[in-house]
Amino acid sequence: MKFGLPSRLFRLMASSSSGDGGFSRPSSTDEGPMPIYSWPDKQRPRVCILGGGFGGLYTALRLESLVWPNDKKPQVMLVDQSDRFVFKPMLYELLSGEVDVWEIAPSFTELLKNTSVQFVKDSVKLLRPSDHFRRDSGGSCTARLVLALGAEAKIDVIPGSAEYAIPFTTLDDALKVESQLKMLERRRFGKNSPDIQVAIVGLGYSGVELAATISERLKNKGIVQAINVQTTICPSAPPGNRDAALKVLESRNIQLFLGYFVNCIREASASEDSSSMVTDAKEVNGDHKKLLLELQPAQRGIQSQVLEADMVLWTVGSTSQIPRLQPPDAPYVIPLNGRGQVETEETLQVKGHPRTFAIGDSAALRDPSGKLLPATAQVAFQQADFAGWNLWAAINDRPLLPFRFQNLGEMMTLGRSDAAITASFIEGLTLEGPLGHAARKIVYCLRMPTDEHRVKVGISWFTKTAVDSLASLQNAVANSFPSPDPATNRSPSAMDPDSEVAFDFQPYLCQYKSGRVFRPGGDPTVPAGTDPVTRVVSRDIHAGAARARVYLPPGAAVSTEKLPVVVYFHGGGFVTGSPARPSTHAYLNDLVARAGAIGVSVYYRLAPENPLPAAYEDAWAAVRWAATRGDGADPWLLDHADLSRLFLAGCSAGANIAHNMAVRCGGGGALPDGVILRGLVVVHPYFTGKEAVGAEAAFGPDVREFFDRTWRFVFPETSGLDDPRVNPFVDDATRAAAAAIPCERVQVCVAEQDVLLKERGLWYHRELKASGYGGEVELFESKGVGHAFHFVGMAGSDQAVELLERNVEFIKK
């Protein structure tokens, strides 16, 4: 398709489009059969922006923010081959688990929904400047083009690099690396296996940040081998950043190969693969092939080497897209420098083409000293601001401003709580460690594209920080056991000093005497859809009187195999959380993908706005909905569900709900004919009672009073801590009800440092076995971790993987 701009300024040929973003598309033109995009308004100015990175998107948003005369505001079209904007400096945090995809890769549709900018998903194939410039007849309408196409990874450099190395410049690259790391971690988990070996070629900013992030993630499970042709790292970085980075790299399991270049990359033969000498190596590696990197010295005095690696990441070099887009019959019509970047004037206009602007990695712009500006996000940010203003000035016949870059400093991530920031305006100052890490995240949060996304991301990051801090606090309490005192953890004045607190239920919420409920950090959510890592598909539905998020594993839509169904209940003390919470959603994606099961994650109403038993009622409505295949109307359950393999599962308060639903399934006629409850999984279950059990005897009276207050807060009509819904073995009747749970297996999971609830989990395991229950009761304990650790900052840990695999095995058994 051709994007037809007024004056035939440029003709832009692209691959097939997923949509025209609201632009009309005639069926043919006088120049050929290809359809041409035409603009709705023939009189108003038009701006076409190619590329939706920092330069392109921020130019579009800048144009939207300016004040225009009524007849001069341009129609703006933004074209990008992806449907997501990617905040590339934070791709590393995807590997560390600090951020979710939606936070750093929001969709263009979401970002532009409150603007007049039209987004078109397409890829540019050809740029052909016209040989003349004119205004449309009958008006003063003008057109402008912005080249913001960015650069591509230069991967085809040495033999084997294109075939075996992975670049790290796009969201797809990051997700591919994440997927491979997960695969390597899972294959080696719990087995006698060699270290995971990751080779990183290039130690500029990207290579150093990758090395620091991956080494921190692997810890003692693997080693990072970092290769650089120069004898130092980050040669262009400020000394403070370089020194901070070197200190971190030397403190971790990283081998530095400085002064080497990679000669080739190839697969290792069976005789060259060192893992073949390790017991169980075949089981560990499966079809995975080891790679060999042949290193040649870049200077005298060092020897050639051969490195073995499970994965090779390539961070060396990039190339401009512009040269390959020029017409074959006029290869120099767009002026380029030796790197393939467009030569521009100080005003960001392409030399010889005053209606065309080039910014970001596409542009070759020099500072007053004649030095080329670096291809960084900071430069693109600032160029977008100038480009937007100069487009406004050109359309309104005002003088254009020369671009002047202001270097504000440089930042780099070095791990989950480590970073380095050197500010150019304070000589010699470098922020390192947690302070640098916090400052970097604040700066990048403020740099997010729109106010709305800025607020969402800020709330999400604040909440994650608060949850991580809570987890650290719980571990500290565990280490000082037996004197925990959660009942006195109160700071009402810090949350709202102008209101009187009625009930403080930290860390979940605070209720004031006015009835207002405050949940610290809000309740961040992620939409349903296709998960880019696991390829699990999810959607939100109404499940009878309740709501749920349903998950379908990859490949199920084209398979005839029937799948088990897992109904899952999230935790959160009955007062917070939802299936859309990022950590819960990510866990369900992993569980469903690994178990090959359909997931039904329940949105139950939360206390105190909807006190118990509302959550139990919603949970039962969802169970019945699943058991009746969505009331006979849900296509996924109709086509793919094997309801003779129904499972209930939950964590914390969700585990309490799962138990109570399993008891209810034991009632006569509770489940339709043919529906069989096969298993129950309770993870870190929330149970209690008036009388202490096991090590609870060491608790002071304040702890029992805390449990009583919080239980009555979420369930005002309860009889107290001996309510059978929270004390399932309080008398003979409740024991009989538990013994009648109609499944053949129950798995109870506890955490070693779960100070408040571990003993109740062990008690539940003992009492269920003694109740007369006829099925198998399994117990699994996660060592060295606290309550719900797999949701609070340890999602990628060994213990989290082990817990997930244990539950997957239980479902697939």
Secondary structure, DSSP 8 states (H G I E B T S, - for coil): -EEE-GGG-EEEEE---S--TT-B--S-BTTBSS-EEB-S-SSS-EEEEE--SHHHHHHHHHHHHS---TTT--EEEEEESSSB---GGGTHHHHHTSS-HHHHS-BHHHHTTTSS-EEEE--EEEEEE-S-----TTS---EEEEE---EEE---SSTTHHHHEEE-SSHHHHHHHHHHHHHHHHHHTTSS---EEEEEE--SHHHHHHHHHHHHHHGGGEEEEEEESSSSSSTTS-HHHHHHHHHHHHHSSEEEEETEEEEEEEE--TTT-GGGGSTTHHHHHTT---EEEEEEESSTT---EEEEESEEEE-S-EEESHHHHS-TT-TTSS-B-TTS-EEB-TTSEETTEEEEEE-GGGEE-B-TTS-B----HHHHHHHHHHHHHHHHHHHTT-----------EEEEEEETTEEEEEETTSTT-EEEHHHHHHHHHHHHHHTSSSHHHHHHHHHHHHHHHHHHHHHHHHHHHHHTTT---GGG---HHHH-TTS-EEEEETTTEEEETTS-EE-TT-------SB-TTT--EEEEEEETTEEEEEEE-TTGGG----EEEEEEE--STTTS--TTSHHHHHHHHHHHHHHT-EEEEEE---TTTS-TTHHHHHHHHHHHHHHTHHHHT-HHHHHHEEEEEEEEEEETHHHHHHHHHHHHHTSTT-S-TT--EEEEEEES-----SS--GGGGGS-HHHHHHHHHHHHHH-TT---TT-TTT-TTSSHHHHHHHHT---SEEEEEEETT-TTTHHHHHHHHHHHHHTT--SEEEEEEETT--TTGGGTT-TTSHHHHHHHHHHHHHHH-
